């Protein structure tokens, strides 16, 4: 059941995070939204509240461990607990390795990997104590197979795949009942392409997404499906994308 669950979403100001927040709130969840852009968060929360939903927000950067702790504390203070965290923040400044965009490599490691680690570290003590909880994370089809220009981005998403699988296994072994769901989207229309600074890569990806890209609402539907499963059932991995794209 989704109704009345307290759900934290990072990267909530646009794309998959925004659409998931709206859908889950419409289904009765109490959403706690985090991102760097306060104007977007405020607008999203006001929109949810106007339609009768429950939502609060906190400006945060997933790279900062204290920010992750703070949004968990906000959820606990506002709604009394945390049931789900959706680790969705990410960037995709893809480029060939020969371009040596090392600053972008490090940014991807910081946000796509450390952001997940920080979110899990913030929420895990509470989940262990209550012996329940669910952690969802956005990986990518680039976390399942290799793509030129995506060595570092794909590497960060392969990390998410392995990390989430071990988290699931350890929770089962330890009896903490923590459910995990890793989502592997293909071409979804979000702001990801805006982070690509390599011109040739940007042109190629833009062409691909213009041809195949589908709405982030489709991923939100998957998020809701995973959360809505009975507590004794884990939907561990979901690969999804445009039916016309041979990803």
C-alpha positions as CSV (number, residue, x, y, z in Angstrom):
1,X,0.0,0.0,0.0
2,X,1.2,3.5,-0.9
3,X,-1.4,5.4,1.2
4,X,0.1,7.1,4.3
5,X,3.6,5.9,3.6
6,X,6.3,8.5,4.2
7,X,8.5,8.7,1.2
8,X,11.8,10.8,0.8
9,X,12.8,11.6,-2.8
10,X,16.1,13.1,-3.7
11,X,16.6,14.8,-7.1
12,X,12.9,15.8,-6.7
13,X,12.9,19.1,-8.5
14,X,12.4,17.8,-12.0
15,X,12.1,14.8,-14.2
16,X,11.7,11.4,-12.6
17,X,11.8,12.7,-9.0
18,X,9.2,15.4,-9.7
19,X,6.8,13.0,-11.5
20,X,7.2,10.4,-8.8
21,X,6.5,12.9,-6.1
22,X,3.2,14.0,-7.8
23,X,2.0,10.5,-8.4
24,X,2.8,9.1,-5.0
25,X,1.2,12.1,-3.3
26,X,-1.9,11.6,-5.4
27,X,-2.0,8.1,-4.2
28,X,-1.9,9.2,-0.6
29,X,1.8,9.1,0.3
30,X,3.4,11.8,2.4
31,X,6.3,13.0,0.4
32,X,9.5,14.7,1.6
33,X,11.3,16.2,-1.3
34,X,15.0,17.2,-1.6
35,X,17.0,18.9,-4.3
36,X,19.3,21.9,-4.8
37,X,16.8,24.3,-6.4
38,X,14.4,25.8,-3.8
39,X,12.2,27.6,-6.4
40,X,11.4,24.3,-8.1
41,X,10.8,22.4,-4.8
42,X,8.6,25.1,-3.4
43,X,6.5,25.2,-6.6
44,X,6.2,21.4,-6.6
45,X,5.1,21.2,-2.9
46,X,2.6,24.0,-3.3
47,X,1.1,22.2,-6.3
48,X,0.8,18.9,-4.4
49,X,-0.8,20.7,-1.4
50,X,-3.3,22.5,-3.6
51,X,-4.6,19.2,-4.8
52,X,-5.0,17.8,-1.3
53,X,-1.7,16.0,-1.0
54,X,0.9,16.1,1.8
55,X,4.4,17.3,1.0
56,X,7.3,19.2,2.5
57,X,10.7,20.0,1.1
58,X,14.3,20.7,2.1
59,X,17.0,22.2,0.0
60,X,19.9,19.7,-0.1
61,X,22.9,18.5,-1.9
62,X,23.2,14.7,-1.8
63,X,27.0,15.0,-1.8
64,X,26.8,16.5,1.7
65,X,26.2,13.7,4.3
66,X,24.7,16.3,6.7
67,X,22.1,17.3,4.2
68,X,21.0,13.7,3.9
69,X,20.7,13.3,7.6
70,X,18.7,16.6,7.8
71,X,16.1,15.4,5.3
72,X,15.6,12.2,7.2
73,X,15.2,14.2,10.3
74,X,12.7,16.5,8.6
75,X,10.6,13.5,7.6
76,X,10.7,12.0,11.1
77,X,9.9,15.4,12.7
78,X,7.0,16.1,10.3
79,X,5.4,12.7,9.8
80,X,6.9,10.6,12.6
81,X,8.8,8.1,10.6
82,X,10.3,7.1,7.2
83,X,9.0,4.2,5.2
84,X,10.7,4.7,1.8
85,X,13.6,6.6,0.3
86,X,14.0,7.0,-3.4
87,X,17.6,7.9,-4.3
88,X,17.1,9.5,-7.6
89,X,19.6,12.4,-7.8
90,X,22.1,12.0,-10.7
91,X,23.9,13.7,-13.5
92,X,25.1,12.4,-17.0
93,X,27.8,14.6,-18.5
94,X,28.9,11.8,-20.9
95,X,32.0,12.2,-23.1
96,X,34.7,10.1,-24.6
97,X,37.5,9.4,-22.2
98,X,40.0,11.1,-24.6
99,X,38.3,14.4,-23.8
100,X,39.7,14.1,-20.3
101,X,36.8,15.9,-18.6
102,X,38.1,14.9,-15.2
103,X,36.1,17.4,-13.3
104,X,32.9,15.9,-14.7
105,X,34.2,12.4,-13.9
106,X,34.5,13.4,-10.3
107,X,31.2,15.2,-10.2
108,X,29.5,11.9,-11.4
109,X,31.3,9.9,-8.7
110,X,30.3,12.5,-6.0
111,X,26.6,12.7,-7.0
112,X,25.8,9.3,-8.6
113,X,27.8,7.2,-6.1
114,X,28.4,9.2,-2.9
115,X,24.9,10.6,-3.1
116,X,23.5,7.0,-2.9
117,X,25.9,6.1,-0.1
118,X,25.0,9.2,1.9
119,X,21.3,8.6,1.5
120,X,21.5,5.0,2.6
121,X,23.8,5.9,5.6
122,X,21.2,8.5,6.7
123,X,18.2,6.2,6.5
124,X,19.6,2.8,7.4
125,X,19.8,3.1,11.2
126,X,16.1,3.9,11.4
127,X,15.2,1.1,9.0
128,X,17.2,-1.4,11.0
129,X,15.7,-0.2,14.2
130,X,12.1,-0.5,12.9
131,X,12.9,-3.7,10.9
132,X,11.2,-2.3,7.8
133,X,11.8,0.1,5.0
134,X,12.3,0.4,1.3
135,X,15.2,1.9,-0.6
136,X,14.8,2.6,-4.4
137,X,17.5,3.9,-6.6
138,X,17.7,5.1,-10.2
139,X,20.4,3.3,-12.1
140,X,20.3,3.2,-15.9
141,X,20.5,0.8,-18.8
142,X,24.1,2.1,-18.8
143,X,24.4,0.2,-15.5
144,X,23.6,-3.1,-17.3
145,X,25.8,-2.8,-20.5
146,X,28.6,-0.6,-21.7
147,X,28.2,2.4,-24.1
148,X,30.9,4.5,-25.8
149,X,31.1,8.0,-24.2
150,X,29.6,6.5,-21.0
151,X,32.6,4.9,-19.3
152,X,32.4,7.0,-16.1
153,X,28.6,7.5,-16.1
154,X,28.0,3.8,-16.7
155,X,30.6,2.9,-14.0
156,X,28.7,4.9,-11.5
157,X,25.5,3.2,-12.5
158,X,27.1,-0.3,-12.4
159,X,28.1,0.6,-8.8
160,X,24.5,1.3,-7.9
161,X,23.5,-2.0,-9.3
162,X,26.0,-3.9,-7.2
163,X,25.5,-1.9,-4.1
164,X,21.7,-2.2,-4.1
165,X,22.0,-6.0,-4.7
166,X,24.3,-6.5,-1.7
167,X,22.1,-4.3,0.4
168,X,19.1,-6.5,-0.4
169,X,21.1,-9.7,0.3
170,X,22.5,-8.4,3.6
171,X,19.1,-7.2,4.8
172,X,17.6,-10.6,4.1
173,X,20.4,-12.3,6.0
174,X,20.1,-9.9,8.9
175,X,16.3,-10.1,9.1
176,X,15.8,-6.3,8.8
177,X,13.1,-6.6,6.1
178,X,14.5,-3.8,4.0
179,X,13.2,-4.0,0.5
180,X,15.3,-2.7,-2.4
181,X,14.4,-1.7,-5.9
182,X,16.9,-0.6,-8.6
183,X,15.4,0.9,-11.8
184,X,17.2,0.9,-15.1
185,X,15.6,3.4,-17.4
186,X,16.6,3.8,-21.1
187,X,15.7,7.1,-22.9
188,X,13.5,9.1,-20.6
189,X,12.9,12.8,-21.2
190,X,14.5,14.6,-18.3
191,X,17.1,17.3,-17.7
192,X,20.0,14.8,-17.9
193,X,21.1,15.9,-21.4
194,X,21.6,19.4,-20.2
195,X,24.6,18.3,-18.2
196,X,26.5,17.1,-21.3
197,X,29.2,19.6,-22.3
198,X,30.9,17.5,-25.0
199,X,29.4,18.8,-28.2
200,X,29.5,15.7,-30.3
201,X,28.1,13.5,-27.5
202,X,25.4,16.1,-26.8
203,X,24.3,16.1,-30.4
204,X,24.2,12.3,-30.6
205,X,22.3,11.9,-27.4
206,X,19.8,14.7,-28.2
207,X,19.1,13.1,-31.5
208,X,18.5,9.7,-29.8
209,X,16.2,11.2,-27.2
210,X,14.3,13.2,-29.7
211,X,13.6,10.0,-31.6
212,X,12.9,7.7,-28.8
213,X,12.5,9.5,-25.5
214,X,9.3,8.9,-23.4
215,X,7.9,10.8,-20.4
216,X,9.3,10.5,-16.9
217,X,5.8,9.7,-15.8
218,X,6.5,6.2,-17.1
219,X,9.2,5.8,-14.5
220,X,7.0,7.2,-11.8
221,X,4.5,4.5,-12.6
222,X,7.3,1.9,-12.0
223,X,8.2,3.6,-8.7
224,X,4.6,3.4,-7.5
225,X,4.3,-0.2,-8.5
226,X,7.4,-1.2,-6.5
227,X,6.3,0.6,-3.4
228,X,2.7,-0.8,-3.7
229,X,3.9,-4.4,-3.4
230,X,3.1,-6.3,-0.1
231,X,5.7,-6.0,2.6
232,X,6.8,-9.6,2.0
233,X,7.6,-9.0,-1.6
234,X,10.6,-7.2,-3.1
235,X,10.6,-6.1,-6.7
236,X,14.4,-6.0,-6.9
237,X,15.2,-4.8,-10.5
238,X,13.2,-3.2,-13.2
239,X,14.6,-2.4,-16.7
240,X,12.3,-0.1,-18.6
241,X,12.3,2.3,-21.5
242,X,10.7,3.2,-24.9
243,X,9.3,0.1,-26.7
244,X,10.7,1.4,-29.9
245,X,14.3,1.8,-28.6
246,X,16.8,-1.0,-28.9
247,X,18.8,0.1,-25.9
